Amino acid sequence: MQTKQLGTSDLKITPLGIGAWAMGGAGWAFSWGPQDDNDSIAAIRAGLDAGLNWIDTAPVYGLGHSEEVIARAVAGVSPKPYVFTKCERTWDADGNIIKSLKKDSIQRECEASLKRLNADTIDLYQIHWPEPDEDLEEGWEALVRLKEAGKIRNIGVSNCNASQLARISKIALPASLQPPYSLVSPESEESALPYCGEHAIGVIVYSPMRNGLLSGTMTKERVASLPSDDVRRRMPPFQEPNLSRNLELVEKLREIGDRHGRTPGEVAIAWTLRRPEVTAAIVGLRNASQLAGVIGAADFRLSDVEIKEIADFQLP
């Protein structure tokens, strides 16, 4: 599988990477509901066997659990995949999520992630959210120091806008930005993606299928039957009248995909990869069988005619 350099980093990554948000399981504020760890491990190994070479997670996914699952999944695997994780979202003894960009907090978070991942270094360490905004520079400087200390190889950010990218770039250029980007959430096109293109910042997009909504396997009935603690129940794209419109979009993606033997999800992912600024996309997996519905996006590209067809469909 072809790889592409991530910004100015030393990382050459495949077009798709394994997302581990849902692998955190139940019992925390942004859960996707219960998850079987054995299914998670099987999904990771299936992705690696298919040629994917990186995994993206965060400590807050399952309050540390996702990182622990990844450590189990990659134990003994050779060559080792790149593992990307994050900081800034932490939690207290009761599981309440805390936002902190203070230097001391980030140092503790890094050490905790290294321990959970059973790793000596983190390949890419990212600020999860630029919150509180007034502490962004302090947090970014902490990442720079951790890189200098050899704890992390590369530093990046997630969910930052162009103005925030400009602020931290005065301290050190980020290797990457991780924004939400999909047909349902294209806002990054306005300024964040162009800024990254102009300043050699790599882009790893998350939720290219909008949390599974554009995968081709989601229906109104399935949405209605999601576990009560599945965060997607609270997301506007999964609620009416948005849900009906988004499922109509899925049928347009299905129509295009059928011409090429591709799934709606692969078309949705390919739509994000069409942008020259985008280095790669995160595909969330909950079990090994889901890989078949997304892996084809690694080498599938939409034609200009098909991109226009999707744009025309989306016009009000």
N, C-alpha and C positions, 0 to 999 in steps of 0.2 A: 504494500500500500504506500502511495506517495506521501511524503511529509513536507512540511513547510516551516520555515523558521518563524518563531514567535517573536515579533518585534525585533529588538536588538539583543535578545537573550541568546543563550547557548542551547536552547531547546528547539528541536525539530520534531514537530508533532503531526499526527495523522489528522485528516479532515474532521473526524469524529472522535470524541472522547466519552468516557463512561461517567455519567452523573450519578452521584450517590445520595442525593437529598432524601428520596423515599426510603433508602436503606437504613435511615436512622430509626425507622419503626415508629411505634406509637408512644404516647406519654409525654409529648412536649407540644408547645403552642402551635407549631406550623407543620405538624405531622401529616402524612398521607394515609394514616391508619396503620394497623398492624402489618408487620412484615416478617417473613421467615428468613432468618440469617442464612440458612443453607441455600435458599433461593437467591439471595443477594450474592453470595460467594460464587454460586454457579453462573450467575449473570456476568459477574466480573471476569471470570475465567473464560467464558464463552467469547466475550468481547476481545480479550487478549489473544485468544486462539485465532480470532478472525483478523487479527493484525492491528487492532487499536493499541496505541502505546501510551495512553495517559488516562488518569482518573481524577475527577474533581470532586472535592468534598468540602466540609466545613465542620468545625467543632460543634456548632449549635445543632447540627442535624442529629437528632436523637440525644442531645446533650452528651456528646462524646462517642456515642455508640457507632455512628457511621465510620469514624476513623478506626475504631477497633475492628470492625468487620473487614475493612480494607486491609488492615494488617494481617488478618487471618487469610484473606483471599490471595495475597501476593507472597505469602511465606513460601519460600522454596521455588518461586517462579523465576525463570531466567530466559531472556534478560528481564530485569525488573522494569516495570512501567514507571513512567513519571507519575508522581503523586502531587497534586495541587491541593492546598487547603487554605484556610483563611483565619482572620482574627477580627476582633472588635465586638462580636456578639458572644457574650459569656453569660453565666447564670449563677444564681445564688443557691443556697441549700434546699430551697423549696422548689427549684426549677424555674423560677421567674427569670426571664431573659433580661440582661443588662447590656446597655450600649456604652462602650468605653474605648477611647483612643488614647488613654494615658499610657505613657511609656512603661511604667511598672506593670500595668495590666497586660500589655502586649508581650512583654518579656515572659511573664508567667504563662500566658496562653501558648506561646511558642514552645516552651519546655513541655507543657502538658500534651500538646499535639505530637511532638517528637516521641514522647513516651507511648502514647496510644498507638501511634503508627509504627512503633518499634523501628525508628529510623534515626540515623545520625544527622541527616540534613533533609530539608524540605525543598523540593525542586522549584516550586513557585508558591510564594506566600503572599496572600492578597488581603487587603482591607476589605471586609465584607460589605459594609455600608459606611459612607462618609458621615457618621453620626457619633457624637455631636459635631456639627460642622466646624465649630470654633476650635476644635482640637485636632482637625485633620492634619495640619502640619506637624504637630507633636507626634501623632501616630505614624506618619510617613517617615519622619526622622528615626523613629524606633525601628522601623523595618530596615532602613539603611544601615543602622548600627548592627542589627542582627545578621545582615548579609556580610558586613565587614568581619564579623566574628565567626563566620563560617557556618552559622546555624541554618541559613537558607541560601539557595543558589541564585534565585531571581525574585524580584518583587513586583507586585502588580496591585491593581485595585478592581473593585467591583461596584457597579451602581453609581459611579461618579459621572457628573456632567462635564462638558468641555471646560467650563470655568474652573472647576475643581481640579481637572487634569492640568490646567495651566498653572495653578497654584503649586501643586506638588512637584511639577516639572522644574520649578526654580531650584528645588532641593536636589532632586535626582529624577531622571527620566524613568517612568514606569515601563516595565517590559510589556505590560498588557493591561487592557481593560476588559472586564467581563460585564457586559450589559444584557438586560433582557431584550430579546429581539425576535420577533415573529410576525407573521401576517396579521395577527390580532394585536400585536404591540410593536408597531414599527417606529416608535418615537425616536429611537437612537439615530435614525437617518438624518434628523434635523441638524444636529451639530456634533454629537459625540463621535459618530463614525467618521465624518469628514476631518475632525480634529486629529483623530488617530492616524488617518491616512496621510495627513500633512506632516506629522511628527514621528513617523516610524514606530508607532505604538501598536503592538499586536492586539487583535480582538478575538476573544473567545465568547461567543454568544451563548446565553443560557435560555432555556425554555423555547427552543425553535418550534416546537409543536404545541406551545402554550400549555404546558403541564398535561400533555397527553390529549388535549382537546382536538388537535388536528391530526391525530395519529391514524384516524380511520376506524378505530375500534370503539370510539365513544358514542353513546346514544343517549337520548333523554332518559331512557329507563336506567341505564347504567349510572348516569349522574344522580338520579333519584335514589339509587341504592348504595351510593358511596357511604362508607362508615361515618358515623356522626362526628368523629374527630378528624376527618379528612379536610384539610385546609381548603381544598378546591371548592367545597360547598359554599365557602364565603367569598370566592373570587367572582367579580362581576361578569367575566366572559362565560362563566358556567351558569349564570342566572338569566332568566328571561327579561326582556326580549332578546338579549344578546345571544343566548344559547341557540335559539332557532336559526338566527342569521349565521352564526359560526358553523353550525352543522350543514347549512346550505353551502358554505364555502368549502367544507370538507368534500361535498359531492363534486364540486368543480375540480378540486385537487384529485379526486378519484378518477374523474373523466380523463384528466391529463395523464395521470399515472398509468391508466390502463393502456394507453398507447405505447408505453415503454416497458410494461411489466413491472411497474413500480407502485408502491403503496402511497396513499395520501400523505402519510407521515414523511416518506422519502421526498415527495414533492415539496412539502412544507419546509423540510430541512434544506433542500437544494435551493429554495427561494432565498434563504438567509445566506447561503454560501455564494450566491451570485455576486455579492458585493465584494469589490476588490480589497476593501479594508478588513474583511472578515477572514481570519486565519483558520478558524475551526469552530465547530458547534458541539455543545454538550448534549448528549442524548441520555436521558434518565432511563434506567433499567430496573425492573423489579424481579425479573426472572429471565432465564436464558432464552426462553421461547420468544420474548419480545425483540430480540436482536434481529430476527429475520425481517421484521417490519421496518427497520431503520438502516441496516448496514449498507444497503444499496445506494444510499445518499452519498457515500464516500466518493463515488466516481460518476455520479449522475448530475448532469447540468441541464438546466432548462434553456430552451431556445429563446431568442428575443421575442418571437411571436407568442410563445407560451407565457412569458413574463407579462406581456401586454394583455393577453387573454385574462390572466388573473387580475390585473389592475382594472381592466374594464368591468369585470364581474363585481369588483368591490366598490365601483362608483355608486353613489346614492341614486 
